Amino acid sequence: MQVDFVSGNEFIGLNNYREVFANSALLISIRNTLYYMLLCVLIGFWVPSVVAMAISELRRFQGGMRLIVYLPHIVPAVVLYGMWQWLYDPLGPANQIASWLGNHQFMWLTDKSIAMLSIVIAETWQAFGGTTLIYLAGIVGIPKDLYEAAEIDGAGVLQRIRHITIPGIRHIYVLMFIMQLIGTSQGFMTHMALTGGGPNNATLTYMYQIINEAFTNLNYGRASAMGVLMFLVLTSLSMVLYYFQGRSKEA
């Protein structure tokens, strides 16, 4: 569909999809999105569960620690982006800490080799608190009798986590993994606020490209076509992951 608010809409068949695949920025945005998703899994996916397991093993101050880890999640986006731009400034705290450690100055948001990593670090800090509480809720649901029996048998903290906690929240791992893939595949806000898709399109994601097509180029048909393609890919991926989860339960 060719969207025109003046002359009216016109059906153009699959032309929008042909234009999407002919766009030179498509492969760049897909590659950047996959790289971004990989970094989020390697860096951010494990943080909430590790923090949740650490808090669950505390004998005191659990309530206070839950509040502390959740605080970054409630920071307004405007404040968050301003704070990280200040931290990543060439003369900001991040480079001061790097200089104390004997490293040279990093151009966190203008060096294409580390710009995406800088975004992932910022988003992990903001988002891990809410996911941590979900893992904590799952851990609370594990019968306490299992932990008491393990302690009587002499099991240490790491043994309890390995043989009781992790198997008990395995279903949450699968759910959070699917949600993270869906969420990170649609990432664009931090990229827009901190780098604007740069430097040299190094942080241009697929969703950011959709936003550009719709609201910068005003090509709503092409943006809609890209959205349909994303929906099909994510739906197929979710079905595959749930299929393997069902197979693992049967085994």
N, C-alpha and C positions, 0 to 999 in steps of 0.2 A: 504494500500500500504506500503510495506517495502522498504524504500529508502536506496539504497546502491550505492555510487558513483563509486565503483570499479567493483562489479559484476553485477550491473544493478538493476533496480527496480523489485520488485516481488509483485504480487497481493496476499494478504493473507486474503481477506474477512473482517470479523468483528473482527479479532484478536486484532487490535489496540484498539478498543473500550473495548474489554474484559480486556486488560492490563490496560487501564485507570481506569476502575472500580475496578480492583484488587489492584491498587496502594494504599498503606496505607496513603500516603500523600494527597490523593484526598479529603477526608473528612475534613482534617485539613485545606487545602487551601480554600475549599468552606465555612467552618465555619468562617475562618478569613476574607474572602471576604465579607460575609454577615455582619459581625460585623463592618468591615471598612465602608461599604455602610451605615449602620445604623448611625454610628458616624458622617459621612459626612452630612447626612440629618439633624440630630439633632443639629449639631454644625455649619456646613458651609452653609447649604442651605438657611437659613433665613438671613444671614449676608448681602449679596448683596442687597436684596430688602429693608431691613431696612435702610441701608446706602443710597440707591437711594431715598427713600421717605424723609429721613432727608435732603438730598441735594436739592431735589425739593422744599422744603419748605423754603429754604434760600432766602432772599431778595437780598443779595449781595454775591459776591465771589463764585458763582456757578462754573464758569469756573476753578478757582484755585482749588476748592475742587475736581472737576472731575479729574484734573491732578494728584493731590496728591493720590487719591484712586487707580489710574491706575498705578502708579509708580512700586509697587511690581510685577505687571504682566510682566514688561519688564526686570526684573532682570534675567540675564543668569542663567541657571540651575546649572552650576558649582559654581558660586558665592553663589547661594541660599543654596545649600547643605552644602557648607563650613561654611556659616554663621550660619545655624541651628545646625551644629555639635558643633560650638563654643558656641552657646547659651545654648545647652543642656549638655555641658561638666559638670562633677561633680563640677568643680570649676568655672563654667561659670556664666553669668549674671542671668540665670533663677533660679539657686540655691541661688544666692546672694539675689535676690528679695524674694525668699521663706524664707530665714533665717531672713530677715527684718520683715516678717509677722509672725514670730514665728514658722514656720514649719521646719521640719527636711529636710535633703538633699534628693533629689529625683534622682534616676538613670533613667533618662528620656528614654534612648535608650536601656538599658540593663535590665530593670525590665519588665517582660512580662505582668504585669498588666496595665502598662501605656505606653508601647512602641507604640502601635497603636494610642492611643490618641495623643501622641507627633507628630506622622506623620500627623494626621488629622489637627492639629493646624498649622503646617508648610504649608501644602497645602492650607488651607483656607486663610492664610495670602497672599499667592502668587496669588491665582486664583480669589479672590472675586472682584478685580478691573474690569476685563473685563466683568463679568456678571453684575456688578453694572451699567455699561454703557448701557447694553441691557435693563435693567429695566428702566433706565432714558429715553431711547428712547421711551419705551412704555408709560411712564408717560407723556412725551411731546405730545404724540398723543391724550391724553384725552382732549376734548374740554374745553377751559378756561372758557367758559360761566358757566359751572357747578360749578367751584370753586368760581367764582364771585357771583353767586346766593347763594351759601352756605355761603359765608362771609356776604352778605347782610342779610341773615336770622339769623346770629349770630353763625354760626357753628365754633367751634374751630379747632385747628390743628388735634387733634386725631379724631374728628368727620369727618373732610374732608378725612382723610386717610382711615378711616373705611368704609365710605359710597360712596366715589368717587374713590379714588386711587386704593384700593385693588380690587374692582369689575372691574375697568377698565383695570387692568393688569392680570386678572385671567388666561387668555389664555397663557400669558408668564410664569406664575407659572407652568402650566401643561407642557409646552415645556421644561422649564429649569429643571423640576423634571425628565422628561424622559431622557434628556441629561446628568443629573447628575448621574442617575442610570447607564446609558451606560458607562459614563466616569469612574466612580468609580469602576465599575465591571472589568475594564481593568487596574486598578492601579497597578503599579509595580516599576516605576522609583525611587520614593522617598524611597520606601521600600528597594530597592536594594542599593541606595546610603547611607542611614542612618543606616540601621540595617542589611542588607544582608539577610533579611527574618527571622532573629532571634529576640530576644533570644529564643532558643529552638523552632524554627518555629512559634513563636507567631505572626509574621508579614508576613508570607508566604501566598501570595494571589494566587488566581487561575491563573491569568495572569502571575505572577512570576513563577509559576510551569510550565506553558507552555514554558516560556523562558528557564527554566532549562532543560526541556526535549529536546528542539530543539538545544540549543547552548552549553549546558554543557554535557548532555548525548548523544547528536547527534542522538536522536531518533525522526526524523522528522515526521514519520508516527503517532506516539502517540501524538505528539504536534499538528498535523493537526486534529486528531480526537478530541482532547480537544477544539480546536478552533471551530470546527463544532458544538459541543455541546453548547458552549457559544453563538454562533450565533443563534441557535434554541431557546435557553432560552430567550435571549434579544429580539428577534423578537416577540415571543409570549407575553412577558411582555409589549412591546410597543403597540401591537394590543389591549391587554386588557385595557390598560390605555386610549388609544384613544376611545375605545368603551364606556367606562364609561364617558369620556368627552362629547361624542355625546349625551349620555342619559341625562346628566345633562343640556345640552343646550336645549333639547326637553322639559325637565321638566320646 
